[in-house]
Every structure is written in structure tokens, then in C-alpha cells.
Amino acid sequence: MGTGSRALLVRVDGVRESEYLQLDWAHHAVMGKGRSMGEGWITVDAEALTSEPALQFWVGAALEHNADTSS
């Protein structure tokens, strides 16, 4: 996870990526002009992070991915 430009950068499970991208304010992360960061990287705009439960949702998504990759 990371932050920048008032957005949250989240690494999620690639299997669930399309599910997450259907949510408001979530989109594929890019670096620079139009360069995708690859599967599983999502930028969540600040507008989606206005409550503690909303932030916890995305933290949980990142932790789920981390748990899957650290086994």
C-alpha cells in the first residue's frame, strides 16, 4: 500500500482485481503517462476514503493479498 496525490495505491489479489475495479473510485494504477503498473495494482481515489470503514476495506484487500503471497 502507498499514498500519493491524495489517492491510495493498493496491491490486491489478481483473481479479485476485476471485482475491485467495479467499485467507485477504483481504477488500474499507472506510473507515468499511461504505463500500467500491472495486474493487481489499483489506485483508489481519495473520494472513496472518506470514512474509517472505507479505508479499512482497502487495507483488508491489501492484507488479503499479502497473506496469500507470504505463505
C-alpha positions as CSV (number, residue, x, y, z in Angstrom):
1,M,0.0,0.0,0.0
2,G,1.1,3.5,-0.6
3,T,-0.3,7.0,-1.0
4,G,0.2,9.8,-3.4
5,S,-1.8,12.6,-4.9
6,R,-4.4,12.1,-2.3
7,A,-5.0,8.6,-3.6
8,L,-4.3,5.2,-2.2
9,L,-2.1,2.6,-4.1
10,V,-3.2,-0.9,-3.2
11,R,-1.8,-4.3,-4.3
12,V,-4.7,-6.8,-4.4
13,D,-5.1,-10.4,-5.4
14,G,-5.1,-10.5,-9.2
15,V,-8.0,-13.0,-9.1
16,R,-10.2,-10.4,-7.4
17,E,-8.9,-7.4,-9.3
18,S,-11.9,-7.1,-11.7
19,E,-14.3,-7.2,-8.7
20,Y,-12.4,-4.4,-7.0
21,L,-12.2,-2.3,-10.2
22,Q,-16.1,-2.3,-10.4
23,L,-16.2,-0.2,-7.2
24,D,-16.5,3.6,-7.4
25,W,-13.2,5.5,-7.5
26,A,-11.0,2.4,-8.1
27,H,-9.0,2.1,-11.3
28,H,-5.9,0.4,-12.7
29,A,-2.8,2.0,-11.3
30,V,-0.4,3.7,-13.8
31,M,3.1,5.0,-13.5
32,G,3.7,8.0,-15.6
33,K,1.7,8.6,-18.7
34,G,-0.4,5.6,-19.5
35,R,2.0,2.9,-18.2
36,S,0.1,0.2,-16.3
37,M,1.7,-1.0,-13.1
38,G,0.4,-4.5,-13.9
39,E,-2.1,-6.9,-12.6
40,G,-3.3,-6.4,-9.1
41,W,-2.3,-2.7,-8.7
42,I,-5.2,-0.4,-8.1
43,T,-5.4,3.3,-7.3
44,V,-8.3,4.3,-5.1
45,D,-9.2,8.0,-5.3
46,A,-9.4,10.0,-2.1
47,E,-13.2,10.4,-2.6
48,A,-13.6,6.7,-1.7
49,L,-11.7,7.0,1.5
50,T,-13.8,9.4,3.5
51,S,-14.7,7.0,6.3
52,E,-12.9,4.6,8.5
53,P,-14.8,1.6,7.2
54,A,-14.0,2.5,3.6
55,L,-10.3,2.8,4.4
56,Q,-10.4,-0.5,6.3
57,F,-12.0,-2.2,3.3
58,W,-9.0,-1.4,1.2
59,V,-6.5,-2.2,3.9
60,G,-8.2,-5.5,4.2
61,A,-7.9,-6.1,0.5
62,A,-4.2,-5.4,0.6
63,L,-3.7,-7.6,3.7
64,E,-5.6,-10.5,2.0
65,H,-3.2,-10.3,-0.9
66,N,-0.2,-10.1,1.4
67,A,-1.4,-13.2,3.3
68,D,-1.7,-15.1,0.1
69,T,1.8,-14.2,-1.1
70,S,3.7,-14.7,2.2
71,S,2.7,-18.4,2.7
